[in-house]
Amino acid sequence: METDEIQGFIKGKVTNVLFRNDENDYTVSTVRIEKSNEPVESNKITIIGHLPELELEETYLFFGQMTAHPRFGEQYRVDTFRRELPQTKSGISRFLASDRFPGVGKKTAEAIVETLGERAISAIIEDRDVLKKNS
């Protein structure tokens, strides 16, 4: 891929949802930047776009382009995005204990991470029976 074909991205944690229209999913949020190939002047950026509900303090990879709003200044217009899977034991435990996995509470999530380690999510994706093998 040539340099001019590389898509712009911002990777970071959502710190605040400033505005959300539930009818059309238009969202304005602030993101603490962890990594980017965009010319940003700060470690925080306002993102805008039609997005589903974003979870606070979760890491996402946003693809889009920088824009300059006459009133609100520098913003990042998001075209597409993906949520990054947690990488730390505590993050994985919180992820597994979330509402996404009914019946998995904090203690069960911690036990899964204790048994499978920081590769717990990948191990479960690769072989769902890994949970039965290690119970």
N, CA, C and O of each residue as an XYZ file, in Angstrom:
540
protein
N       0.844     -1.175      0.000
C       0.000      0.000      0.000
C       0.890      1.237      0.000
O       1.819      1.336      0.802
N       0.614      2.164     -0.880
C       1.404      3.393     -0.934
C       0.994      4.322      0.196
O      -0.117      4.231      0.718
N       1.895      5.210      0.565
C       1.669      6.114      1.685
C       0.394      6.932      1.529
O      -0.342      7.123      2.497
N       0.125      7.419      0.312
C      -1.062      8.265      0.140
C      -2.360      7.464      0.161
O      -3.441      8.052      0.142
N      -2.277      6.138      0.201
C      -3.474      5.307      0.264
C      -3.789      4.866      1.689
O      -4.817      4.230      1.920
N      -2.928      5.191      2.645
C      -3.168      4.804      4.025
C      -4.279      5.670      4.588
O      -4.226      6.899      4.526
N      -5.289      5.006      5.141
C      -6.428      5.718      5.693
C      -6.075      6.341      7.042
O      -5.349      5.755      7.845
N      -6.604      7.533      7.267
C      -6.389      8.202      8.539
C      -7.110      7.474      9.657
O      -8.197      6.929      9.465
N      -6.487      7.472     10.835
C      -7.117      6.832     11.984
C      -6.737      7.539     13.274
O      -5.711      8.212     13.372
N      -7.593      7.360     14.241
C      -7.325      7.774     15.611
C      -7.737      6.624     16.510
O      -8.865      6.135     16.433
N      -6.815      6.193     17.365
C      -7.101      5.148     18.339
C      -7.106      5.808     19.707
O      -6.172      6.528     20.061
N      -8.164      5.561     20.477
C      -8.208      6.159     21.795
C      -9.416      5.738     22.601
O     -10.286      5.000     22.139
N      -9.435      6.238     23.832
C     -10.524      5.930     24.762
C     -11.550      7.050     24.751
O     -11.200      8.229     24.784
N     -12.815      6.669     24.704
C     -13.905      7.629     24.771
C     -13.987      8.138     26.210
O     -14.146      7.351     27.143
N     -13.879      9.455     26.385
C     -13.895     10.023     27.735
C     -15.212     10.714     28.073
O     -15.539     10.886     29.247
N     -15.970     11.111     27.049
C     -17.200     11.841     27.312
C     -18.085     11.793     26.074
O     -17.591     11.856     24.949
N     -19.382     11.683     26.280
C     -20.346     11.821     25.190
C     -20.992     13.184     25.388
O     -21.738     13.398     26.344
N     -20.700     14.095     24.481
C     -21.191     15.467     24.595
C     -22.609     15.621     24.064
O     -23.388     16.427     24.573
N     -22.943     14.830     23.021
C     -24.263     14.912     22.403
C     -24.553     13.595     21.701
O     -23.661     12.976     21.122
N     -25.810     13.177     21.760
C     -26.223     11.976     21.029
C     -27.685     12.119     20.650
O     -28.535     12.392     21.498
N     -27.976     11.931     19.350
C     -29.338     11.934     18.855
C     -29.737     10.477     18.633
O     -29.231      9.824     17.721
N     -30.636      9.974     19.460
C     -31.030      8.562     19.375
C     -31.819      8.237     18.110
O     -31.918      7.072     17.725
N     -32.381      9.257     17.459
C     -33.152      9.011     16.242
C     -32.266      8.697     15.044
O     -32.615      7.853     14.218
N     -31.117      9.374     14.944
C     -30.252      9.131     13.782
C     -28.829      8.722     14.178
O     -27.961      8.597     13.314
N     -28.586      8.514     15.468
C     -27.289      8.084     16.012
C     -26.167      9.103     15.853
O     -24.998      8.760     16.031
N     -26.502     10.360     15.519
C     -25.452     11.370     15.418
C     -24.865     11.583     16.814
O     -25.592     11.839     17.774
N     -23.549     11.475     16.908
C     -22.861     11.512     18.188
C     -21.691     12.486     18.145
O     -20.989     12.598     17.140
N     -21.500     13.179     19.248
C     -20.334     14.032     19.450
C     -19.701     13.566     20.761
O     -20.336     13.615     21.815
N     -18.452     13.116     20.691
C     -17.757     12.592     21.871
C     -16.336     13.114     21.911
O     -15.796     13.567     20.901
N     -15.738     13.045     23.083
C     -14.315     13.351     23.191
C     -13.553     12.046     23.378
O     -14.026     11.112     24.026
N     -12.360     12.011     22.790
C     -11.511     10.825     22.820
C     -10.118     11.228     23.277
O      -9.551     12.206     22.789
N      -9.573     10.469     24.213
C      -8.168     10.644     24.621
C      -7.335      9.791     23.672
O      -7.454      8.566     23.664
N      -6.502     10.432     22.881
C      -5.770      9.770     21.810
C      -4.610      8.940     22.367
O      -3.796      9.420     23.156
N      -4.563      7.683     21.930
C      -3.449      6.795     22.272
C      -2.473      6.668     21.107
O      -1.264      6.530     21.296
N      -3.036      6.718     19.882
C      -2.216      6.576     18.682
C      -2.990      7.167     17.512
O      -4.217      7.084     17.467
N      -2.263      7.771     16.556
C      -2.924      8.366     15.400
C      -1.926      8.618     14.289
O      -0.737      8.823     14.537
N      -2.418      8.601     13.074
C      -1.586      9.041     11.956
C      -2.137     10.350     11.386
O      -1.780     10.765     10.283
N      -3.005     10.983     12.156
C      -3.582     12.272     11.779
C      -2.783     13.405     12.427
O      -2.180     13.211     13.482
N      -2.774     14.585     11.804
C      -2.062     15.730     12.381
C      -2.881     16.379     13.500
O      -3.602     17.348     13.260
N      -2.772     15.856     14.700
C      -3.513     16.400     15.839
C      -2.563     17.175     16.743
O      -1.400     16.807     16.907
N      -3.074     18.244     17.321
C      -2.241     19.118     18.140
C      -2.343     18.813     19.628
O      -1.593     19.379     20.422
N      -3.242     17.944     20.014
C      -3.490     17.659     21.423
C      -3.611     16.153     21.616
O      -3.621     15.394     20.647
N      -3.703     15.728     22.863
C      -3.923     14.303     23.120
C      -5.411     13.990     23.242
O      -5.790     12.858     23.543
N      -6.257     15.004     23.007
C      -7.711     14.805     22.997
C      -8.278     15.373     21.714
O      -7.756     16.339     21.158
N      -9.370     14.752     21.247
C     -10.021     15.217     20.030
C     -11.526     14.997     20.177
O     -11.960     14.060     20.846
N     -12.305     15.852     19.559
C     -13.744     15.657     19.486
C     -14.027     14.858     18.228
O     -13.572     15.211     17.140
N     -14.784     13.778     18.383
C     -15.180     12.985     17.215
C     -16.654     13.213     16.955
O     -17.436     13.437     17.879
N     -17.024     13.154     15.682
C     -18.413     13.329     15.280
C     -18.760     12.259     14.264
O     -17.897     11.793     13.520
N     -20.016     11.874     14.235
C     -20.460     10.914     13.240
C     -21.715     10.189     13.681
O     -22.185     10.355     14.807
N     -22.248      9.386     12.781
C     -23.421      8.569     13.067
C     -22.911      7.245     13.617
O     -22.471      6.372     12.869
N     -22.978      7.111     14.935
C     -22.352      5.989     15.635
C     -23.329      5.367     16.630
O     -24.187      6.063     17.172
N     -23.205      4.075     16.869
C     -23.996      3.484     17.954
C     -23.469      4.015     19.286
O     -22.467      4.730     19.319
N     -24.136      3.669     20.372
C     -23.667      4.143     21.675
C     -22.251      3.649     21.935
O     -21.962      2.458     21.827
N     -21.385      4.580     22.277
C     -19.999      4.262     22.594
C     -19.871      4.126     24.105
O     -20.513      4.858     24.858
N     -19.040      3.186     24.544
C     -18.852      2.978     25.974
C     -17.698      3.829     26.476
O     -16.621      3.851     25.880
N     -17.934      4.523     27.571
C     -16.906      5.354     28.172
C     -15.736      4.505     28.637
O     -15.908      3.383     29.116
N     -14.541      5.063     28.487
C     -13.281      4.438     28.909
C     -12.941      3.158     28.146
O     -12.057      2.407     28.559
N     -13.633      2.907     27.041
C     -13.284      1.781     26.175
C     -12.486      2.316     24.993
O     -12.667      3.460     24.574
N     -11.604      1.481     24.464
C     -10.731      1.887     23.369
C     -11.350      1.517     22.024
O     -11.825      0.399     21.826
N     -11.333      2.474     21.114
C     -11.852      2.285     19.764
C     -10.797      2.745     18.763
O      -9.921      3.552     19.075
N     -10.909      2.210     17.561
C     -10.093      2.644     16.441
C     -11.051      3.301     15.454
O     -11.902      2.634     14.865
N     -10.906      4.620     15.278
C     -11.790      5.403     14.417
C     -11.073      5.724     13.111
O      -9.902      6.102     13.105
N     -11.798      5.568     12.005
C     -11.279      5.904     10.686
C     -12.113      7.047     10.117
O     -13.341      7.009     10.192
N     -11.472      8.050      9.555
C     -12.205      9.178      9.009
C     -11.269     10.262      8.556
O     -10.224      9.998      7.961
N     -11.658     11.509      8.849
C     -10.811     12.630      8.434
C     -11.010     13.830      9.367
O     -12.069     14.018      9.966
N      -9.964     14.616      9.461
C      -9.987     15.832     10.272
C     -10.866     16.873      9.581
O     -10.870     16.990      8.355
N     -11.608     17.623     10.391
C     -12.405     18.729      9.884
C     -12.214     19.918     10.819
O     -11.772     19.760     11.957
N     -12.544     21.087     10.338
C     -12.475     22.292     11.163
C     -13.859     22.922     11.214
O     -14.343     23.449     10.212
N     -14.489     22.869     12.369
C     -15.798     23.483     12.558
C     -15.589     24.954     12.910
O     -14.750     25.263     13.756
N     -16.343     25.881     12.273
C     -16.119     27.309     12.528
C     -16.323     27.708     13.994
O     -15.675     28.639     14.472
N     -17.209     27.022     14.708
C     -17.488     27.372     16.101
C     -16.755     26.471     17.094
O     -16.265     26.946     18.119
N     -16.677     25.159     16.792
C     -16.157     24.193     17.754
C     -14.722     23.761     17.477
O     -14.147     23.001     18.256
N     -14.146     24.226     16.397
C     -12.744     23.947     16.115
C     -12.491     22.574     15.511
O     -13.341     22.005     14.827
N     -11.298     22.059     15.784
C     -10.838     20.801     15.194
C     -11.698     19.622     15.674
O     -11.920     19.435     16.870
N     -12.170     18.841     14.706
C     -12.979     17.653     14.984
C     -12.547     16.544     14.038
O     -11.940     16.792     12.996
N     -12.876     15.310     14.427
C     -12.568     14.162     13.582
C     -13.881     13.528     13.165
O     -14.614     12.993     13.996
N     -14.176     13.590     11.862
C     -15.414     13.007     11.341
C     -15.182     11.518     11.093
O     -14.353     11.141     10.265
N     -15.908     10.689     11.806
C     -15.724      9.244     11.751
C     -16.579      8.649     10.643
O     -17.789      8.870     10.580
N     -15.919      7.885      9.765
C     -16.628      7.152      8.714
C     -16.930      5.729      9.176
O     -18.048      5.238      9.019
N     -15.921      5.076      9.746
C     -16.079      3.718     10.274
C     -15.248      3.609     11.549
O     -14.391      4.449     11.825
N     -15.515      2.572     12.306
C     -14.754      2.367     13.530
C     -14.845      0.908     13.934
O     -15.663      0.149     13.415
N     -13.990      0.537     14.865
C     -14.107     -0.782     15.482
C     -13.647     -0.670     16.925
O     -12.782      0.138     17.263
N     -14.227     -1.471     17.739
C     -13.855     -1.477     19.151
C     -12.644     -2.375     19.322
O     -12.590     -3.471     18.763
N     -11.684     -1.916     20.087
C     -10.502     -2.711     20.388
C     -10.818     -3.620     21.575
O     -11.456     -3.193     22.538
N     -10.378     -4.851     21.504
C     -10.568     -5.753     22.629
C      -9.602     -5.384     23.737
O      -8.477     -4.967     23.465
N     -10.029     -5.531     24.989
C      -9.138     -5.188     26.095
C      -7.896     -6.070     26.103
O      -7.942     -7.223     25.674
N      -6.790     -5.524     26.593
C      -5.511     -6.227     26.580
C      -4.997     -6.583     27.965
O      -4.113     -7.430     28.092
N      -5.531     -5.954     29.006
C      -5.046     -6.222     30.363
C      -5.999     -7.174     31.070
O      -7.161     -7.301     30.687
N      -5.499     -7.842     32.106
C      -6.343     -8.773     32.855
C      -7.564     -8.073     33.439
O      -8.670     -8.611     33.386
N      -7.373     -6.876     33.998
C      -8.518     -6.169     34.583
C      -9.510     -5.741     33.500
O     -10.721     -5.818     33.709
N      -9.014     -5.294     32.352
C      -9.885     -4.914     31.244
C     -10.660     -6.092     30.688
O     -11.839     -5.970     30.357
N      -9.997     -7.229     30.587
C     -10.657     -8.444     30.091
C     -11.722     -8.887     31.084
O     -12.816     -9.278     30.676
N     -11.423     -8.834     32.379
C     -12.410     -9.197     33.401
C     -13.638     -8.298     33.309
O     -14.766     -8.790     33.347
N     -13.433     -6.980     33.188
C     -14.563     -6.041     33.058
C     -15.374     -6.341     31.808
O     -16.604     -6.313     31.840
N     -14.683     -6.631     30.699
C     -15.345     -6.943     29.429
C     -16.225     -8.185     29.570
O     -17.388     -8.177     29.166
N     -15.664     -9.253     30.146
C     -16.417    -10.500     30.293
C     -17.573    -10.376     31.284
O     -18.588    -11.057     31.138
N     -17.424     -9.508     32.294
C     -18.472     -9.323     33.296
C     -19.530     -8.306     32.867
O     -20.480     -8.051     33.607
N     -19.370     -7.729     31.682
C     -20.314     -6.704     31.219
C     -21.649     -7.326     30.804
O     -21.809     -8.546     30.807
N     -22.592     -6.471     30.452
C     -23.930     -6.900     30.031
C     -23.912     -7.731     28.755
O     -24.918     -8.353     28.412
N     -22.776     -7.751     28.039
C     -22.676     -8.527     26.795
C     -22.778    -10.025     27.049
O     -23.169    -10.791     26.168
N     -22.423    -10.429     28.253
C     -22.369    -11.855     28.566
C     -23.240    -12.143     29.784
O     -22.741    -12.214     30.907
N     -24.558    -12.310     29.558
C     -25.461    -12.563     30.683
C     -25.024    -13.828     31.440
O     -24.654    -14.838     30.841
N     -25.081    -13.738     32.755
C     -24.718    -14.887     33.578
C     -23.258    -14.918     33.983
O     -22.871    -15.708     34.843
N     -22.433    -14.063     33.372
C     -21.022    -13.996     33.737
C     -20.848    -12.763     34.625
O     -20.933    -11.624     34.164
N     -20.606    -13.020     35.889
C     -20.389    -11.930     36.827
C     -18.909    -11.677     37.026
O     -18.059    -12.247     36.342
N     -18.627    -10.808     37.978
C     -17.251    -10.409     38.240
C     -16.377    -11.597     38.644
O     -15.266    -11.743     38.135
N     -16.859    -12.440     39.545
C     -16.051    -13.573     40.026
C     -15.799    -14.593     38.914
O     -14.689    -15.109     38.786
N     -16.813    -14.881     38.120
C     -16.637    -15.822     37.010
C     -15.650    -15.263     35.991
O     -14.777    -15.979     35.500
N     -15.797    -13.971     35.676
C     -14.889    -13.333     34.724
C     -13.457    -13.383     35.228
O     -12.539    -13.679     34.463
N     -13.259    -13.096     36.508
C     -11.912    -13.142     37.087
C     -11.344    -14.554     37.047
O     -10.150    -14.731     36.804
N     -12.189    -15.569     37.285
C     -11.736    -16.963     37.233
C     -11.326    -17.350     35.810
O     -10.335    -18.054     35.615
N     -12.090    -16.889     34.825
C     -11.757    -17.170     33.423
C     -10.401    -16.562     33.078
O      -9.556    -17.215     32.466
N     -10.203    -15.318     33.473
C      -8.944    -14.635     33.170
C      -7.791    -15.275     33.937
O      -6.682    -15.385     33.414
N      -8.042    -15.692     35.156
C      -6.992    -16.353     35.945
C      -6.551    -17.652     35.266
O      -5.367    -17.988     35.254
N      -7.518    -18.371     34.704
C      -7.219    -19.645     34.049
C      -6.609    -19.461     32.661
O      -5.631    -20.124     32.320
N      -7.185    -18.559     31.858
C      -6.773    -18.419     30.459
C      -5.786    -17.284     30.221
O      -5.173    -17.214     29.156
N      -5.624    -16.397     31.193
C      -4.654    -15.313     31.066
C      -5.108    -14.200     30.144
O      -6.295    -14.059     29.849
N      -4.143    -13.411     29.694
C      -4.431    -12.244     28.859
C      -4.867    -12.612     27.438
O      -5.250    -11.739     26.658
N      -4.810    -13.883     27.110
C      -5.302    -14.358     25.805
C      -6.702    -14.952     25.932
O      -7.165    -15.644     25.025
N      -7.374    -14.688     27.040
C      -8.680    -15.299     27.305
C      -9.673    -15.079     26.170
O     -10.312    -16.028     25.716
N      -9.811    -13.845     25.709
C     -10.801    -13.554     24.666
C     -10.439    -14.270     23.372
O     -11.304    -14.871     22.735
N      -9.179    -14.212     22.980
C      -8.744    -14.907     21.760
C      -8.962    -16.409     21.887
O      -9.411    -17.053     20.939
N      -8.648    -16.970     23.053
C      -8.819    -18.409     23.264
C     -10.285    -18.805     23.152
O     -10.604    -19.845     22.577
N     -11.175    -17.988     23.696
C     -12.611    -18.278     23.622
C     -13.110    -18.161     22.186
O     -13.913    -18.980     21.739
N     -12.637    -17.143     21.457
C     -13.041    -16.971     20.059
C     -12.576    -18.163     19.216
O     -13.323    -18.657     18.371
N     -11.354    -18.617     19.446
C     -10.793    -19.728     18.675
C     -11.466    -21.055     18.997
O     -11.633    -21.895     18.112
N     -11.856    -21.254     20.264
C     -12.449    -22.533     20.672
C     -13.362    -22.294     21.865
O     -12.898    -22.195     23.001
N     -14.660    -22.202     21.604
C     -15.619    -21.923     22.683
C     -15.604    -23.002     23.756
O     -15.945    -22.737     24.909
N     -15.217    -24.199     23.390
C     -15.180    -25.291     24.358
C     -14.039    -25.134     25.368
O     -13.960    -25.902     26.327
N     -13.173    -24.169     25.171
C     -12.069    -23.945     26.112
C     -12.610    -23.623     27.509
O     -11.953    -23.897     28.514
N     -13.806    -23.043     27.564
C     -14.417    -22.751     28.861
C     -14.853    -24.042     29.571
O     -14.770    -24.140     30.795
N     -15.308    -25.011     28.809
C     -15.722    -26.293     29.396
C     -14.499    -27.097     29.823
O     -14.526    -27.759     30.860
N     -13.437    -27.046     29.039
C     -12.225    -27.798     29.327
C     -11.578    -27.352     30.612
O     -10.966    -28.158     31.313
N     -11.703    -26.061     30.937
C     -11.014    -25.498     32.086
C     -11.935    -25.234     33.275
O     -11.570    -24.498     34.192
N     -13.131    -25.832     33.262
C     -14.045    -25.568     34.391
C     -13.903    -26.596     35.483
O     -14.596    -26.519     36.497
